[in-house]
Every structure is written in C-alpha cells, then in structure tokens.
Amino acid sequence: MEVSPATARYFEELLSGLTVAMDLAAAARSRGLDPTTEVEIPVASDLADRVEALLGYTGIAARIRELEQEMSREEAALRISDDFVARKFGETTPEEILDHAIRASMALLTEGVVAAPTEGIAKVSLGKNDDGTDYLKIYYAGPIRSAGGTAQALSVLVGDYTRRALGIGRYIPRPEEVERYIEEIRQYNSIMSLQYLPSEKELRLIIENCPVCIDGEPTEREEVGGYRNLERVETNTVRGGMALVVAEGLALKAPKILSNVRKMKMDGWDWLEELMSGGASAKSDDDDASAAIRPRDKYLRDLIGGRPVFSYPMRKGGFRLRLGRSRNTGFAAAGLNPATMHILGDFLAVGTQMKIERPGKAAGIVPVDSIQGPTVKLRSGEVRRVDDAAEARRIVGQISEILDTGEILISFGEFMENNHPLMPPCYCEEWWRLEGGSRRPESELEAIEFALEGTPLHPEYT
C-alpha cells in the first residue's frame, strides 16, 4: 500500500508504541502475579493474521491472502474448505476437517474480531440417517448471535460444501424432528424475541430441505412442551443457537445465500427461491424477479405498539426511491431530506435505525438535503413540497395531510449486497438529463419553455 511519508510515520509510531506496550505487559506478567505469565492478546497485522491467531491453524493466513487476491471474501470463505479437505493444515479425521473449515470460514466472514468462531460453534459431529448414511451436525451456541445473520447462514453453506467434498450424506429429518424445530423456535422467540420469526410453512421448508442438521447446545432454562426425548436430539431444553441460525440466518438471509450458491454452482439449494417467494415455487429468474418486486410486509410483522409506520408496502405517497449516495451515507444507510425528518414528527433523528421494505431489513437514517422532501397539504388548502428544514419547522403545525413523504436515497450497492433485483427509481433530474435536459431550469416559466421545446418537464415542477 502506497501512503504519504506522514502516514507512513504515523503507522511506524503506532507499531513502535505497540511494541513498547507489549514489552511492558510481558515484564509485568513475568512476575507471576497473574493467572498466566504470558500476554494472551495476539498481535496481527491484517485479517489473515487475525484468523490464524484466533483459531491457531498454522499456515492458514498465507492461504487466505492468496484467495482474497482472486475472489470475494465470501467466496474465499467457501474455497478455504478445499484446503482443509486436502488436509493442508494438519487435520486427520472428517469431524476435525469439518470443524476447522466451518470455524475458519466464520472467522474470515466476521473479520476475526468476535467470539462466534470459537464460542458460537460448540462442536461438529456426524449423525446417522435412517437409511444408514452419515450426515453433518453443527452444534451452535448462544455467542453465534455476534456473527450476524449472513455469517450464520454461510456457515451452514460451508458445512454443506465441505461434507460433499468428504462424501458425507445429507441430513434427512424425521417428521417428529421437523415438528420439534417449529415448536422450539417459536418458544425461543417468546423468551428472547427474534429479529424475524419465520412462519410455520417457512420453517418446515427450511428444515425439510436443508442438507445440514442445525443442532445446538441448550441455552435457556425452559424445556419444550412437546416432541421431547427424541432419539437424535440430545436435550429437551431450548437451543438458542439453533433458533438464531434457522430464523435470523437461513430465513432472513436467503437472498444472500442464494447469491453464493449460484456463484459456487452448488445444487440442492433451489428451495431458497421458494422461500424467498413466500412459498410459491419460482420457475425461472424472470419469475423470481417479478415475485421480488411485489409488496413485502415482512418489516411490519411483530410491530410494537407505539412505533410509527411511515408507509405501507409500495403504497402511493410513501418514500420514493432515489438511487445514489451522499458523503454521509455509509453501509446499510438511507438518506432523507431534513424536512422529511421534521414533518414526520422528528421520530427519525440522525442515526435512527428504521425497518424498511427493501432491499435489506433496516437502514440507518442520515440527512441529505439534495433530494426532494415531502409534499404536504396545509389547512388553508395550499399544497406545497417542502425541501427546507427551517420551512418544515415553521409550517409543521399548519399541515393537515402529508400527500407524499419525499425521496429516500439508497445506493445501488445495497441492492447488490442483498442480492435484490434493482428497483425502478423515481423520475429525478438524472433521468431528465438522460432524456435531453441540458441544465436545471431557473424558474417555472423556463421549465415550461424547455418542455415546449421537446424536453420532458423537469421533475422539480411535476
């Protein structure tokens, strides 16, 4: 990486300061007054080093660096499994290969900074199907929550990818096990409240089709009421890790998993299309895209009383999509005109997380004054669009009706990251310029003159 001399000196000072601090800590530990005589914190220079230091798999850092130069991080998290299958890092048994591959991929996806790879996966083992074939069981524990839904779901995909390479069969659930999953996940939701509780139909679809058995350690005090003492389920206690991976991982992140399945050309995951389309079988990519742009009410489920709803799914008068980004819109963020924030009762402050219909599940709200604000009707009967925050504060008490909540700024990258079909944006100045507009009209009269000359009416005056 090429940096300026000043930046290079800054990094050198950081490293020298770290060395001094580590030497001081080592000297203090050598006195034998602490539980251990060594400093436990490993020093890592990049992500690959962090993964190797966290898991202790010697040699994996160099391989991660090679893979990240050739492919995306998510693809690398899957491909690293091939090296474990080839026993390049000292593994001996199939269980050890599976365990190390899944933990390494999760550490890579979570950037080696959370406890999920080491503590979120309790163990990995093999079980027996009724036809005599083996299947993979991944035991998840409570700390798997820190990994986030995407890494949780992809750990299952990595498990499937690796067990195929090892010639291990898929999980064939018994009917009573499917019912146990449904009851247990619902019970966990009543205890801890999941971000998203899949319907019974969705849960049944996931469990009956997932090629890996998602098991877990008991995490709660409560036990299930029905489907107890099952032969292949080791506990009657509610398993929180399992519930998180099924509900917030596979169910909530189905588009992301499907994207990786297609990249890796893996079969056996076609049921994700059915899950994404709400249970209706998707026959083609076109059918899937058309289903994806229907109204989605997922963000309204489990709505808490007292929380405001600004718009219903794809309803007229709701937020109009403006594709793009501002300097303050980062990852999973959406921009609103400050006037919109005031007129909607100041519920949306800077940084407020708002559940959204698409492309993801939520977005952090930031002000962007270069997009359009809301259109309102005043008690006097006047209709006007408000783009100025000061004006919004001045007239908020005179508003009788909000006709349109204004534009919401979401970047193309959010759609790509969530594997969501790109939605058609609202008619805006960018479209107007593509259709022949030369410059922004300075007045309504000039906008009409442009229109009479053949250019569409500028969106500022529509």
URGICOR-V688262 format. One record per pair of residues at least 4 apart in sequence whose C-alpha atoms are under 7 Angstrom apart, sorted by the first residue. I is the first residue (numbers start at 1). GAP is how many residues later the second one is. D is the distance in Angstrom with one decimal. If there is no record, write none. Layout:
<<I GAP D> <I GAP D>>
This chain:
<<3 4 6.0> <3 5 6.2> <4 4 6.2> <5 4 6.2> <6 4 6.3> <7 4 6.4> <8 4 6.2> <9 4 6.1> <10 4 6.3> <11 4 6.3> <12 4 6.1> <13 4 5.9> <14 4 6.1> <15 4 6.2> <16 4 6.3> <17 4 6.2> <18 4 6.1> <19 4 6.1> <20 4 6.2> <21 4 6.2> <22 4 6.0> <23 4 6.2> <24 4 6.3> <25 4 6.1> <25 14 6.7> <26 4 6.1> <26 12 6.4> <26 13 6.0> <29 4 6.8> <29 5 6.3> <29 8 4.7> <29 9 6.0> <30 7 5.2> <32 5 5.8> <42 11 6.2> <44 5 5.0> <44 6 5.3> <45 4 6.2> <46 4 6.3> <47 4 6.3> <47 64 6.0> <47 65 6.8> <48 4 6.4> <48 13 4.4> <48 16 5.8> <48 17 6.4> <49 4 6.0> <49 12 5.4> <50 4 5.9> <50 62 5.4> <51 4 6.1> <51 10 7.0> <51 56 5.8> <51 57 6.4> <51 61 5.2> <52 4 5.2> <52 5 5.5> <52 6 6.5> <52 8 6.0> <52 9 5.7> <54 58 6.7> <57 32 6.5> <58 31 6.6> <59 30 6.8> <60 4 6.2> <61 4 6.4> <62 4 6.5> <63 4 6.3> <64 4 6.1> <65 4 6.5> <66 4 6.9> <67 4 6.2> <67 9 5.6> <68 4 6.2> <68 5 6.1> <68 8 6.3> <71 4 6.2> <71 5 6.3> <72 4 6.1> <73 4 6.1> <74 4 6.7> <74 35 6.8> <75 4 6.1> <76 4 5.9> <77 28 4.4> <77 31 6.3> <77 32 6.9> <78 27 6.7> <78 80 5.6> <80 4 6.9> <81 4 6.2> <81 20 5.1> <81 81 6.0> <82 4 6.2> <83 4 6.3> <83 5 5.7> <84 4 5.9> <84 5 6.5> <84 13 5.7> <84 17 6.1> <85 12 6.2> <85 81 6.9> <87 4 5.3> <91 5 6.0> <91 6 5.7> <92 4 6.6> <93 4 6.3> <94 4 6.2> <95 4 6.0> <95 29 6.4> <95 30 5.8> <96 4 6.0> <97 4 6.0> <98 4 6.1> <98 26 7.0> <98 61 6.7> <98 64 6.5> <99 4 6.2> <99 25 5.5> <100 4 5.9> <101 4 6.1> <102 4 6.2> <102 53 5.8> <102 56 6.1> <102 57 6.1> <103 4 6.1> <103 14 4.9> <103 15 7.0> <104 4 6.2> <105 4 6.2> <105 50 6.9> <106 4 6.1> <106 11 5.6> <106 45 6.1> <106 49 6.2> <107 4 5.8> <107 5 4.8> <107 10 5.4> <108 4 6.2> <109 42 6.0> <110 4 6.7> <110 37 6.1> <110 41 7.0> <114 32 6.5> <114 33 7.0> <115 4 5.6> <115 5 6.6> <115 28 6.5> <116 4 4.1> <116 5 6.8> <116 27 5.5> <116 28 4.7> <116 30 5.9> <116 31 5.5> <117 4 6.3> <119 24 6.0> <120 20 5.7> <120 21 4.8> <120 22 6.1> <120 23 4.4> <120 24 3.9> <121 18 5.9> <121 19 4.6> <121 20 5.8> <121 23 6.8> <122 17 5.4> <122 18 5.6> <122 19 5.9> <123 15 6.4> <123 16 5.3> <124 13 5.9> <124 14 4.8> <124 15 6.0> <125 11 6.3> <125 12 5.3> <125 13 6.7> <126 8 6.3> <126 9 5.5> <126 10 4.9> <126 11 5.7> <127 7 5.6> <127 8 5.2> <127 9 6.4> <127 10 6.6> <128 4 5.9> <128 5 5.8> <128 6 4.7> <128 7 6.1> <129 4 5.3> <129 5 6.1> <129 6 6.8> <129 42 6.9> <129 43 6.2> <133 36 5.9> <134 34 5.9> <134 35 5.4> <135 33 6.0> <135 34 5.0> <135 35 5.2> <135 36 5.1> <136 27 7.0> <136 35 6.8> <136 76 5.6> <136 77 6.0> <137 75 6.4> <137 76 4.7> <137 77 6.1> <137 78 6.2> <138 75 6.4> <138 76 5.5> <138 77 5.6> <139 75 6.6> <139 76 4.6> <139 77 4.0> <139 78 6.2> <140 4 6.6> <140 75 6.3> <140 76 4.4> <140 77 6.2> <140 101 4.7> <140 102 5.7> <141 75 5.8> <141 76 5.4> <141 99 6.8> <141 100 4.4> <142 77 6.4> <142 98 5.9> <142 99 4.8> <144 97 6.2> <145 99 6.8> <147 4 5.7> <147 5 6.3> <148 4 6.2> <149 4 6.1> <149 99 5.3> <149 100 4.2> <149 104 6.4> <150 4 6.1> <150 99 6.0> <150 103 6.0> <151 4 6.0> <152 4 7.0> <152 93 5.6> <152 97 5.3> <153 4 6.7> <153 92 6.3> <153 96 4.5> <153 97 5.1> <153 100 6.9> <153 104 6.9> <154 4 6.1> <154 103 6.5> <155 4 6.2> <156 4 6.3> <156 56 6.8> <157 4 6.1> <158 4 6.1> <159 4 6.0> <160 4 6.2> <160 51 6.6> <160 52 6.2> <161 4 6.6> <162 4 6.4> <163 4 6.1> <163 5 5.1> <164 4 5.8> <170 41 4.7> <170 42 6.2> <171 40 5.0> <171 41 5.4> <171 42 5.7> <173 4 6.1> <173 5 6.6> <173 35 6.4> <174 4 6.6> <175 4 6.5> <176 4 6.2> <176 51 6.6> <177 4 6.3> <178 4 6.5> <178 26 6.6> <178 29 6.2> <179 4 6.3> <180 4 5.9> <180 47 5.5> <181 4 6.0> <182 4 6.3> <182 18 6.6> <182 21 6.3> <183 4 6.2> <184 4 6.1> <184 40 6.3> <184 54 6.1> <185 4 6.2> <185 58 5.2> <186 4 6.5> <187 4 6.5> <188 4 6.0> <188 50 6.6> <188 52 6.5> <188 55 6.9> <189 4 4.3> <189 5 5.3> <195 53 6.6> <196 51 6.4> <196 52 6.2> <196 56 7.0> <197 50 6.1> <198 4 5.7> <198 5 6.1> <198 49 6.2> <198 53 6.7> <199 4 6.2> <200 4 6.1> <201 4 6.2> <202 4 6.2> <202 73 6.4> <203 4 6.2> <204 4 5.9> <205 4 6.1> <206 4 5.7> <209 62 7.0> <214 28 6.0> <215 27 5.5> <216 23 5.4> <216 25 5.7> <216 26 5.0> <217 22 5.6> <218 17 6.9> <218 19 5.4> <218 20 5.6> <218 21 4.5> <218 22 6.9> <219 19 6.4> <219 20 5.4> <219 21 5.5> <220 17 6.7> <220 18 5.6> <220 19 6.9> <220 20 7.0> <221 16 6.8> <222 15 5.9> <222 16 6.2> <223 13 5.4> <223 14 4.1> <223 15 5.6> <224 4 6.8> <224 12 5.9> <224 13 6.2> <224 14 6.3> <228 8 5.7> <229 7 6.5> <239 4 6.6> <240 4 6.2> <241 4 6.4> <242 4 6.3> <243 4 5.9> <244 4 5.3> <244 5 6.6> <245 4 4.5> <245 5 6.4> <246 4 5.1> <246 5 6.2> <247 4 5.1> <247 5 6.4> <248 4 5.1> <249 4 5.5> <250 4 5.5> <253 4 6.4> <254 4 6.1> <254 18 6.1> <254 22 6.6> <255 4 6.2> <255 163 6.4> <255 164 5.5> <256 4 6.6> <256 162 5.7> <256 163 5.8> <257 4 6.1> <258 4 6.2> <258 14 6.5> <259 4 6.4> <259 160 6.2> <260 4 6.1> <261 4 5.9> <261 5 5.3> <262 4 6.5> <271 4 6.3> <272 4 6.1> <273 4 6.2> <273 9 5.9> <274 4 6.3> <274 5 5.0> <274 6 5.6> <274 7 4.7> <274 8 5.8> <275 4 5.5> <277 5 6.9> <277 14 6.1> <277 15 6.9> <282 5 6.0> <282 6 5.6> <283 4 6.2> <284 4 6.1> <285 4 6.1> <286 4 6.2> <287 4 6.1> <288 4 6.1> <289 4 6.6> <289 132 6.2> <295 18 5.1> <295 19 5.6> <296 17 5.8> <296 61 6.1> <297 4 6.9> <297 16 6.1> <297 60 6.9> <299 56 5.9> <299 57 6.1> <299 58 5.8> <299 62 7.0> <311 4 6.7> <311 7 5.0> <313 44 6.5> <317 86 5.7> <317 87 4.1> <317 88 6.1> <318 86 6.0> <318 87 5.5> <319 86 5.4> <319 87 5.5> <319 88 5.4> <319 89 5.8> <320 86 6.1> <320 87 4.5> <320 88 5.9> <320 106 5.8> <321 86 5.9> <321 87 5.3> <321 88 6.3> <321 104 4.9> <321 105 5.6> <322 85 6.1> <322 86 5.8> <322 87 4.8> <322 88 6.3> <322 103 5.5> <322 104 6.1> <323 86 5.8> <323 87 5.3> <323 88 5.3> <323 89 6.3> <323 102 6.4> <324 85 6.1> <324 86 5.8> <324 87 4.5> <324 88 6.6> <325 4 5.9> <325 84 6.5> <325 85 6.5> <325 86 5.4> <329 4 5.4> <329 5 6.4> <329 6 6.6> <329 37 6.7> <332 31 5.0> <332 32 6.4> <332 82 6.7> <333 30 4.7> <333 31 4.5> <333 32 5.9> <334 29 5.7> <334 30 6.0> <334 31 5.2> <334 32 6.3> <334 74 6.5> <334 75 5.4> <334 76 5.2> <335 30 5.8> <335 31 5.0> <335 32 5.5> <335 33 5.4> <335 73 5.6> <335 74 4.6> <335 75 6.8> <336 4 6.5> <336 29 6.9> <336 30 6.4> <336 31 5.2> <336 32 5.5> <336 71 6.6> <336 72 5.2> <336 73 6.5> <337 4 6.8> <337 30 5.6> <337 31 5.1> <337 32 4.9> <337 34 6.0> <337 35 6.3> <337 36 5.2> <337 50 6.8> <338 4 6.5> <338 29 5.3> <338 30 6.7> <338 31 6.3> <338 51 5.4> <339 4 6.1> <339 34 5.8> <339 47 6.4> <339 48 5.7> <339 49 5.6> <339 50 4.3> <339 53 5.3> <340 4 6.0> <340 33 5.4> <340 34 5.6> <340 65 6.5> <340 66 6.8> <341 4 7.0> <341 5 5.4> <341 7 5.5> <341 8 6.9> <342 4 4.7> <342 50 6.4> <342 51 6.5> <343 49 6.2> <343 53 6.0> <348 4 5.8> <350 15 5.8> <350 16 5.0> <350 17 6.7> <351 13 5.2> <351 14 5.1> <351 15 6.0> <352 12 5.5> <352 13 5.4> <353 9 6.5> <353 10 5.5> <353 11 4.4> <353 12 6.2> <354 8 5.4> <354 9 5.5> <354 10 6.3> <355 6 5.9> <355 7 4.2> <355 8 6.5> <356 5 5.7> <356 6 5.1> <356 7 6.9> <357 4 6.8> <359 55 6.6> <359 56 5.5> <359 59 6.3> <359 61 5.9> <360 58 6.1> <371 36 6.3> <372 15 5.9> <372 34 5.6> <372 35 5.5> <373 12 6.6> <373 13 5.4> <373 14 4.6> <373 32 6.9> <373 33 4.5> <373 34 6.4> <374 11 5.7> <374 12 5.7> <374 30 5.3> <374 31 4.4> <374 32 4.1> <375 9 5.6> <375 10 4.0> <375 11 6.2> <375 27 6.3> <375 28 5.5> <375 29 4.9> <375 30 6.6> <375 31 6.8> <376 7 5.7> <376 8 5.7> <376 9 6.2> <376 23 6.6> <376 25 5.9> <376 26 4.5> <376 27 5.3> <376 28 6.8> <377 4 6.2> <377 5 5.7> <377 6 4.4> <377 7 6.6> <377 22 5.9> <377 23 5.8> <377 24 5.2> <377 25 6.3> <377 26 6.8> <378 4 5.3> <378 5 6.3> <378 20 5.5> <378 21 4.3> <378 22 5.2> <378 23 7.0> <379 19 5.8> <379 20 6.0> <379 21 5.2> <386 6 6.3> <388 4 6.2> <389 4 6.3> <390 4 6.3> <391 4 6.2> <392 4 5.7> <395 4 6.7> <412 4 6.5> <413 4 5.9> <414 4 6.2> <415 4 6.0> <415 5 5.0> <415 6 6.7> <415 7 6.1> <416 4 6.3> <427 4 6.2> <427 32 6.6> <428 4 6.3> <428 31 5.6> <429 4 6.1> <429 30 6.3> <430 4 6.4> <431 4 6.3> <432 4 6.6> <432 5 5.5> <432 24 6.9> <432 26 6.5> <433 4 4.2> <433 5 6.3> <436 19 6.0> <437 18 6.1> <441 5 5.6> <441 6 5.3> <442 4 6.5> <443 4 6.3> <444 4 6.3> <444 17 6.9> <445 4 6.3> <446 4 6.2> <447 4 6.3> <447 10 6.3> <447 11 6.2> <448 4 6.2> <448 9 6.8> <449 4 6.3> <450 4 6.7> <450 5 5.6> <451 4 4.7> <451 5 5.2> <451 6 5.1> <457 4 6.9> <457 5 6.8> <458 4 6.7>>
